[in-house]
Amino acid sequence: MKIKASIIGASGYTGVELIRLLNAHPNVKLQYLVSENNAGSKVGDIYPHLDTADNYSFSNPDIEAIAKNSDVVFLALPHTKSITAVSKLIEYNCKIIDLSSDFRLKNGANYQKWYQHPAASQSLLDQAVYGIPEINAANIKRATLIANPGCYPTASILGIAPLIKNQLLDIPLNHPLVIDAKSGVSGAGKTPNPHTHFCEVSNNFSAYQAGGIHRHIPEIEQELGILAGKDFTIQFTPHLIPIPRGLMATIYAPVKKNISQTEIIDCYKSFYQHQEFIKINSLPRPDLKTVIGTNNCNISLHLDQRTGYLIIISAIDNLIKGASGQAIQNMNLMFGLPETSGLTQLAIYP
């Protein structure tokens, strides 16, 4: 019996990627593909690359029908838009994986501060499980509601987690951990705006929301704080690079003295020894090509003996490991499937 999966918000970048990946998943049957803007249209007419023998169509939202006829519902909606849908879906016997930020922050007041929107009920926030499988698999397996992580947090948290858990960081008092990150334009979503216009992005490279105001900051700090068992502060600056997809986080982490590059690599390999999507290396030129089209996170480690900083390069495909692929990885865990089911694609080259 195949898992019946529906997608609400199926025509955005993450929704379209969910269709592509789930269509090829050996254990999944797609049910409802909800897109109010494209309801009644064939998926293949709007997105020719998704023209399959199943001839899927987009539909209008009918929460009750979706919940009653789905084993799992993916929500690929803009931030602040999932709260109402989840509040209704949770009443039915289906699992929910939300790709927005609406259930990632455990503190409702914190969510309202960063998103200028009322938070979901505290009972739903408490019920939501943060979905990084490499760190939280046991809770994900038991979950009904998954808060699928953001792309920047995924690369950042996976890049730094082994150092925190093994207490190898040596951050001076009142100094934040520095994360410098770059993302392709698809990370901004499908809705056009002046800053993602081709003429603005092409042959350009821009920093945005600098000065500690990006909405992913509290998410990263929350999860790193859980790992550390205490409050955790980051200095985070995102950048937009002129490519469609791909994300790289460069993390500058001061480590304890007298630790070697070999010991650090061994630490990371041990921490992720059973995680097939994490690739540990010390490539001389870490890049994005090695992860585009995959659910992998490539972590390249470089110890600067002169300064005592470990430079961590964490690279992912923002639409797959940073969104839709990770959501499917979470689904696999929730239904007792191998984490790699439907996610074994190799990188696209060139």
C-alpha positions in Angstrom: 0.0 0.0 0.0 1.5 3.3 -1.1 1.6 6.5 1.1 -1.1 8.9 -0.1 0.6 12.3 -0.2 -0.9 15.8 -0.9 0.8 19.1 -1.3 -0.8 22.5 -0.4 1.0 25.2 -2.2 2.1 22.9 -5.0 3.0 25.5 -7.7 5.8 27.4 -5.9 9.4 26.3 -6.2 9.4 24.0 -3.2 6.0 22.6 -4.2 7.1 21.9 -7.7 10.2 20.2 -6.4 8.0 18.1 -4.1 5.9 16.9 -7.1 9.1 16.0 -9.0 10.6 14.0 -6.1 7.4 12.4 -4.9 6.4 11.3 -8.4 9.6 9.2 -8.5 9.3 7.9 -4.9 8.6 4.1 -4.9 6.3 4.2 -1.9 4.2 7.3 -2.6 1.0 8.1 -4.6 0.2 11.7 -5.1 -3.3 12.7 -4.2 -4.1 16.5 -4.1 -1.9 19.1 -5.6 -3.3 22.4 -4.4 -2.7 25.7 -6.1 -5.5 28.3 -6.0 -3.8 30.3 -8.8 -3.6 27.3 -11.2 -6.7 25.2 -10.0 -8.1 23.2 -12.9 -4.9 23.3 -15.0 -2.8 20.3 -15.8 0.5 20.3 -14.0 2.3 19.5 -17.2 0.7 22.5 -19.0 2.1 24.9 -16.4 5.4 23.0 -15.8 6.3 21.0 -18.9 9.1 19.2 -17.1 6.4 17.6 -14.9 4.4 16.2 -17.8 4.1 12.6 -16.6 1.9 9.7 -17.5 -0.2 10.3 -14.4 -1.3 13.6 -15.9 -1.8 15.4 -12.6 -3.9 18.5 -12.2 -3.9 21.4 -9.7 -6.9 21.7 -7.5 -8.5 24.2 -5.1 -8.1 23.7 -1.4 -10.6 21.4 0.4 -9.0 20.8 3.8 -11.5 18.2 4.9 -11.2 16.1 1.7 -7.4 16.5 1.7 -7.1 15.4 5.3 -9.5 12.4 5.0 -7.8 11.1 1.8 -4.2 11.7 2.6 -1.7 9.9 4.8 0.6 12.9 4.8 0.1 16.5 3.8 3.0 18.8 2.8 2.5 22.5 3.2 4.7 24.6 0.8 3.1 27.9 1.6 4.6 31.3 2.3 5.5 32.1 5.9 2.4 33.0 8.1 0.1 31.1 5.8 0.4 27.6 7.2 -1.0 28.4 10.7 -4.7 28.2 9.6 -4.3 25.1 7.5 -2.4 23.2 10.1 -5.0 24.2 12.8 -7.6 22.4 10.7 -5.5 19.5 9.4 -4.4 18.5 12.9 -8.0 17.5 13.7 -7.7 14.6 11.3 -5.6 11.4 11.2 -3.0 12.5 8.8 0.6 13.5 9.3 1.7 17.1 8.4 5.0 18.4 7.2 5.2 22.2 7.1 7.9 23.8 4.9 7.2 27.3 6.2 8.6 29.0 9.3 5.3 28.9 11.1 6.1 26.1 13.5 9.9 26.2 13.8 10.1 28.7 16.7 9.0 27.3 20.0 8.3 30.7 21.6 5.2 32.3 20.1 6.3 35.8 21.2 9.6 35.3 19.4 7.8 34.3 16.3 5.5 37.4 16.5 8.6 39.6 17.0 10.4 38.3 13.9 7.5 37.7 11.6 5.1 40.5 12.7 2.3 38.0 12.8 0.4 36.2 15.5 1.9 32.8 16.3 0.2 29.5 16.2 -1.3 28.2 19.4 1.2 27.1 22.0 -0.2 23.6 21.9 0.7 23.3 18.2 4.1 24.8 18.7 4.8 22.3 21.5 3.6 19.5 19.3 5.7 20.4 16.3 9.0 18.6 15.9 11.9 20.4 14.3 12.9 18.2 11.3 16.6 17.8 10.9 16.8 14.0 10.6 20.5 13.8 11.3 20.0 15.3 14.7 16.3 14.6 15.6 15.4 11.3 14.0 14.0 9.7 17.1 11.4 12.5 17.7 10.6 12.7 14.0 9.7 9.1 13.9 7.0 9.7 16.5 5.8 13.0 15.2 2.4 14.0 13.7 3.5 17.6 12.8 7.0 18.4 11.4 8.5 21.9 11.2 10.7 21.5 8.2 13.9 23.6 8.7 14.9 26.5 6.5 17.7 26.3 4.0 20.1 28.6 5.8 19.5 26.9 9.2 19.9 23.4 7.7 23.4 24.2 6.3 24.4 26.1 9.4 23.2 23.7 12.0 24.6 20.6 10.3 27.9 22.4 9.8 28.4 23.3 13.5 26.5 20.6 15.4 29.5 18.1 15.9 31.6 20.8 17.5 28.9 21.8 19.9 28.0 18.2 20.9 31.7 17.4 21.4 32.4 20.6 23.3 35.2 21.6 20.9 34.2 25.2 20.5 36.2 27.9 22.3 34.1 31.1 21.7 35.2 34.1 23.8 32.7 35.4 26.2 30.1 37.7 24.6 31.4 36.8 21.1 28.9 35.4 18.6 29.6 32.5 16.1 30.1 34.1 12.7 28.1 32.6 9.7 28.5 34.0 6.3 26.0 32.5 3.8 25.2 32.7 0.1 22.1 31.4 -1.7 20.8 31.1 -5.2 17.8 33.2 -6.2 15.2 30.4 -5.8 15.7 30.8 -2.1 13.7 34.0 -2.3 10.7 32.1 -3.6 8.7 32.3 -6.8 6.9 35.6 -6.3 8.9 38.2 -8.2 10.3 41.3 -6.5 12.7 44.1 -7.7 15.7 42.5 -6.0 15.3 39.2 -7.8 14.7 40.6 -11.2 17.1 39.2 -13.8 18.7 42.6 -14.4 19.3 43.1 -10.7 20.8 39.7 -10.0 22.7 38.9 -13.2 26.4 39.8 -12.9 25.8 41.0 -9.3 26.4 39.7 -5.8 24.6 41.4 -2.9 24.3 41.1 0.9 20.8 41.6 2.3 19.2 41.9 5.7 22.6 42.5 7.3 23.0 43.6 10.9 21.3 40.7 12.6 17.8 41.1 11.2 17.3 38.0 9.0 14.4 35.8 10.1 16.4 32.6 10.2 18.6 33.9 13.0 16.3 32.9 15.9 15.7 29.5 14.3 19.5 28.8 14.1 20.1 30.2 17.6 17.2 28.1 19.1 18.5 24.8 17.7 22.2 25.5 18.4 21.1 26.5 21.9 19.3 23.1 22.4 22.4 21.3 21.3 24.6 23.4 23.6 22.3 23.3 26.5 22.5 27.1 26.9 21.8 30.3 25.0 23.7 30.6 21.7 24.3 33.7 19.7 25.3 34.0 16.0 26.3 36.8 13.7 24.6 35.9 10.5 24.8 37.6 7.1 23.1 36.2 4.0 24.0 37.0 0.4 22.3 36.6 -2.9 24.3 35.1 -5.7 23.4 35.0 -9.4 22.5 31.3 -9.8 19.1 29.6 -9.6 19.8 27.2 -6.8 22.4 26.2 -4.3 23.5 27.5 -0.9 26.8 27.7 0.9 27.4 28.7 4.6 30.9 29.6 5.7 31.2 29.3 9.4 34.1 30.8 11.4 34.4 28.7 14.6 37.2 29.2 17.2 38.1 25.8 18.5 40.1 24.6 21.5 43.8 24.8 21.4 46.0 21.9 20.4 43.3 20.1 18.4 44.4 18.9 15.0 42.7 18.9 11.6 42.6 15.0 11.8 40.9 15.0 15.2 38.3 17.4 13.9 37.6 15.4 10.8 37.4 12.2 12.9 34.9 14.0 15.2 32.6 14.9 12.3 32.9 11.5 10.7 32.0 9.9 14.0 29.0 12.2 14.6 27.6 11.6 11.1 28.8 8.0 10.6 25.3 6.6 9.9 24.1 9.6 7.9 24.2 8.9 4.2 23.4 12.4 3.1 26.3 14.0 5.0 29.6 14.1 3.2 32.7 15.1 5.2 35.8 16.3 3.4 38.7 18.8 3.2 38.3 19.8 -0.5 40.8 22.5 -1.5 38.0 24.3 -3.4 34.5 23.5 -1.9 31.8 24.3 -4.4 28.0 24.0 -5.1 28.2 21.8 -8.2 28.7 18.7 -6.0 25.4 19.1 -4.3 23.0 20.6 -6.9 20.2 18.1 -7.6 20.9 16.0 -4.4 19.7 15.8 -0.9 23.4 15.9 0.3 25.1 18.3 2.7 28.8 18.6 1.9 30.8 19.7 4.8 34.4 20.8 4.2 36.7 21.4 7.2 39.8 23.7 7.2 41.7 24.4 10.4 43.6 27.7 10.4 46.5 27.0 12.8 47.5 30.6 12.9 44.2 32.0 14.2 42.8 28.9 15.9 39.6 29.1 13.8 38.0 26.1 12.1 36.6 27.2 8.7 33.5 25.1 8.0 32.1 25.2 4.5 28.6 23.7 4.4 27.0 23.3 1.0 23.4 22.2 0.1 20.9 22.4 -2.7 18.5 24.9 -1.0 15.4 23.4 -2.8 16.2 19.8 -1.9 18.2 19.4 1.4 17.1 22.9 2.3 13.4 22.3 1.7 11.6 19.6 -0.3 14.2 16.7 -0.1 14.5 17.1 3.6 10.7 17.1 3.9 10.6 13.8 2.1 13.5 12.5 4.3 11.3 13.4 7.3 8.3 11.6 5.7 10.4 8.5 5.2 11.2 8.5 8.9 7.6 9.1 9.9 6.4 6.1 7.9 9.3 3.7 8.8 11.0 3.8 5.4 14.7 4.1 4.8 15.7 7.8 4.9 17.1 7.5 1.4 13.9 6.3 -0.2 13.2 8.5 -3.3 16.3 10.6 -2.6 19.2 8.8 -4.2 19.7 11.2 -7.1 23.3 12.0 -8.0 24.4 15.6 -8.6 23.8 17.4 -11.9 26.9 18.1 -13.9 28.0 20.3 -15.5 
